[in-house]
Amino acid sequence: MIKKLSILGLMLFFWVENSYSQPIPGINFDNRLNWKEVLKKAQHEHKYIFIDCYATWCGPCKAMDKDVYPSPDLGSEFNNKFVSVKLQMDKTASDNDYVKSWYKVADDFQNYYNLQGYPCFLFFSPDGKLVHRGLGYKSVEELISLGKASLDTNKQYYALLEKYKQGKIIGEKDMRNFIYVARDNGNKPISNEVAMKFKKQFLDQLDLNQLCTKENLNFINSYRQLVGSEDKFFQLFRKYPAKCDSIAPGIASIVINYVIEKEEISSKIKNNDSSIDWNGIYSTITEKYGRIYAEKIVPIARLRFNFKIKNWKEYARLWDEAISKKRLAPDEDTVAYSWSLNTSAWNMYLMCDDTSVLKKALAWSEYSINLVVPMENSPCEQYYDTKARLLYKLGRVNEAIEYEQKAIDTGIKMAGGNKGMFYNDYMLVIQRMRKGEPIGDLN
């Protein structure tokens, strides 16, 4: 009996030992080393360095942690080639000693590499030279592709940037590729500069039929600021909208609306002058392009303008008018419309203290929830959180707590029983609500 138990104990020992030695699926982020030690490890193991620059308040960053980094495919691709580190860019009261030890590096990276947003991905050679970068949420496949590019000297951003400065990127294919590489690496000035040259040298020489390809339409959708009403692309979208939309859905109206607003509205608004002749603008657009464009473009432009100058009462009035007349409601994309309502309500919570406006924003929030309630897995927890915070700001504490709890419960349901993406944030909000404490400083 003792012998059997000994054998069983030995088997259990090896099972436990083996379970701990198994590699964790997904990217193995180091959470022990400092920057100098990371460099030393990379040189010793002949690996590149992958830095995930994130912020605690960043939704896409949390989505990467939940849906992307645990991928076994990503782990098998990255773990043998990179020393990977997560670098928190903001500072919070709950930061542990390890996070605090990286504060100076985070500040240095922010200043030296001019990070434009999060998540931001930085790739370094083993000797610590930045060779490539990426910005924004990436799927597993996109991040794998980004990692491969960082190892390829023909695709590395900084190698290509040096070639461009030396005048060695001149062909159509190379220029088109570099435009997107520069953009994805956060260098908008260079990306826009090359895009302008590319359009002038290559696309402007084509006839309308040659312009109408998926590659060209996607390019102009990304760089629509290069299009004017006299441009070939504008003519293409005006003459053949159905054909263009069959290749790149919705592109015709997107670019046409952009150009009209740029030339007929934005060019006439100077120094936040509130004495704008909106009726005159409406008439001009109607005369040049038709009433349908005026009805779509002018109300949105007026909303943006009043938001910019922080005229919250007029902003709220215009939203109420748009809702009552269904001006901004799309024919099919209910989710997008409800999200725009929720976003506007959230912005009023953040920026406005006028009770009359906050009450209107609460109505938008409730409308946004009602639009998506019938949909599966909706509304997302953020809808309920918006309503809860507006209620709290209006002094309706018990209702606010009720809806903040709904936000938490909805997040758990959407996460399949696990903590929702914003679980920790919302728990802190509801704790303060229950104590009657301010929540304005919370994300």
MOZI-V703554 format. One record per helix or strand of 3 or more residues. SS is the DSSP state (h for helix, s for strand). FROM is the first residue (numbers start at 0). TO is the last residue. If there is no record, write none. Layout:
{{SS:FROM:TO} {SS:FROM:TO}}
This chain:
{{h:1:20} {h:34:44} {s:47:53} {h:58:67} {h:71:77} {s:81:87} {h:96:100} {h:102:112} {s:119:123} {s:129:134} {h:139:150} {h:156:164} {h:171:183} {h:187:200} {h:202:204} {h:207:210} {h:213:221} {h:223:225} {h:231:238} {h:240:246} {h:250:263} {h:265:267} {h:277:288} {h:290:307} {h:311:324} {h:333:350} {h:354:371} {h:380:392} {h:396:413} {h:422:434}}
